Amino acid sequence: MSLAPIVLAIALLALLSLAALWSWGRFAHAARGKPSSALPIAGSATGLDRLVQPLLDTRPEDESAAVLIDDALDAFLARAHSARMAERSLDLQYYIWNHDLSGHLLDDELLRAAERGVRVRLLLDDMNAAGKDPALLLLAEQPNIEVRLFNPARNRDAGLRRALEMGLRFVGFNRRMHNKAWIADNRLAIVGGRNVGDEYFGAARTNFRDTDLLLLGPAVAQASGIFDAFWNSDAVVPLRRLTPRRARITLAQQETRQAEWQAQAAGSPWLAALHGHEQWLTRTLQGANLALHWSAHYQVLSDPPEKASPLRRRRDRAQWLLYDVMALLFSARTHSRIMSPYFIPGEAGALMISGQARRGVEVRVLTNSLAASDVPMVHAGYRKYRENLLRHGVRLYELKPAAHRTSRALVGASGASLHSKFIMVDGARGFVGSFNFDPRSVQLNTEMGVLFDQPALAQALARFFDESTAPELAWQVTQSDAGALRWLDQTDTRHATEPQTRAGLRALVWLLGLLPLESQL
């Protein structure tokens, strides 16, 4: 059989791919939005100014404060209330923004803020924006709101043409913005693992166990600088330049759709749980709800937007967040805690943490069990590292899919999945953000988070880790004397196969593990 047709087909596909990348680059350059930057703080001009500045006045000027938010309802209240109090600006950057109950409520907060004259800049990754243009246009068509998309497809319908464009632009389209940041009045920032959607705020049947940091002080300016770098980058295009005029939303359509979701939300137990917490943000910043951890050693860090470029020459690896995260882990002397929903350490990462365990560092890792994972293919990448890590003394835990209720007992939750991403070392230093311990976060996606040196915050994260790995919430993965894996339950039951999973799923994951796809996971 002649190889000529195959070679010709490959060459033609390569040429079409290059043409697609070139065409998109020219389009993106021509469609770029007008540059803008974070609005400066203006003394005590806004309610958030007047709430935050007195707190900063009592501390050295280089200190920031961080509040750990590990409760789903608190995470929603922090965002909704800061949007409601904003009078100057809202700068929001997310990988996913769902237009479900919680997403609609936050949409409404943005619309009301814009009506008050607040400048709203919403930056979303386009991977999960397919089919969402009508909902996003409800926002983008309003005065004072601009919506931009990171690395967007020119074909907006979630159909064949978009799939074809994604295929031809795969080298670049596969690289995504995974950052998460919520910045109000350039006074308060929320950085962490949560996207916007019911499963992140305790309003879904299955919810994510997650963590954010609410920041005050100089760290907020760092978050704003990162937002501006992405907002003005070559990879970002305004939604209005991507959507034809015929697809725009009228005011009457907007009011109709808003009335529809409000009617659907009526009677929601989760919505009822929000009542009575109208002063949550004010009380929190006054120290009544959650602890404020002060330190001069907070750094808000991010990969540069160029990490997602399809051109290798534009990717400056020395600026990647990976090296700050690895330096933190390497600094551990007594113990480290790693929480990552998608845990695929790779040969280099496994070698480093295994080496630390062999040298006496107590290394504990919590990730999703197969039963709790929302991406079985990622579990296929993780499972091949378990035996080696355990053999060298790393302690592994896998989250159970059982319900994880908060003290408010949010109604409706029937299961849980891990989504929190943090590292804590030696009870003093750590990182909280969007960075998963997997190849996609390392090589493909841009990531963001907060690096800190603050013992009280580290201890709060340690308590959250210990609660999450308690026997009623997680299985500890161990090895028998013969080296076989066992999952230890709170009843001292040792499961010989991955608990609460069917044989078919386990077989599928085993087969997926044979595929050479780890670099894409």
Buried (B, 14 or more C-beta within 10 A) or exposed (E): EEEEEEEEEEEEEEEEBEEBBEBBBEBBEEBBBEEBBBBEBEEEEBBBBEBBBEBBEEBEEEBBBBBBBBBBBBBBBBBBBBBBBBBBBBBBBBBBBBBBBBBBBBBBBBBEBBEEEBBBBBBBBBBBBBEBBBBBBBBBBBEBBBBBBBBBBBBBEBEEEBEBBBEBBBBBBBBBBBBBBBBBBBBBBBBBBBBBBBBBBBBBEBBBBBBBBBBBBBBBBBBBEBBBBBBBBBBBBBBBBBBEEEEBBEEEEBEEBBEEBBEEBEEBEBBEBBEEBEEBBBEBBEEEBBBBBBBBEBBBBBBBBBBBBBEEEEBEEEBBBBEBBBEBBEEBEEBBBBBBBBBBBBEEBBEBBBEBBEEEBBBBBBBBBBBBBBBBBBBBBBBBBBBBBBEBBBBBBBBBBBBBBBEBEBEBBEBBBBBBBBBBBBBBBBBBBBBBBBBBBBBBBBBBBBBBBBBBBBBBBBEBBEBBBEBEBBBBBBBEEEEEBBBBBEEEEBBEEBBBBEEEBBEBBEEBBEEEEBEEB
